[in-house]
């Protein structure tokens, strides 16, 4: 499984970083979330996750107000 994230559309609500600080951190530079350890390809950030991280990830996805995070 992996997370994909469209960072340019992030509004910086901070929910992902509060719920799952192991994978998300807020940027002090522009106020948007950064997906820790992700790789960028054409403005899409991706990161492989472990099965035990799926529940937190689904919670983050469900509550993202702009729906820019997906689980594949």
PEGIGI-V475456 format. One record per run of one state. SS is the DSSP state (H for helix, E for strand, L for the rest). FROM is the first residue (numbers start at 1). LEN is the number of residues. If there is no record, write none. Layout:
{{SS:FROM:LEN} {SS:FROM:LEN}}
This chain:
{{L:1:1} {E:2:4} {L:6:1} {H:7:3} {L:10:5} {H:15:5} {L:20:4} {E:24:3} {L:27:6} {E:33:3} {L:36:3} {E:39:3} {L:42:2} {E:44:5} {L:49:2} {H:51:13} {L:64:5} {E:69:3} {L:72:1}}
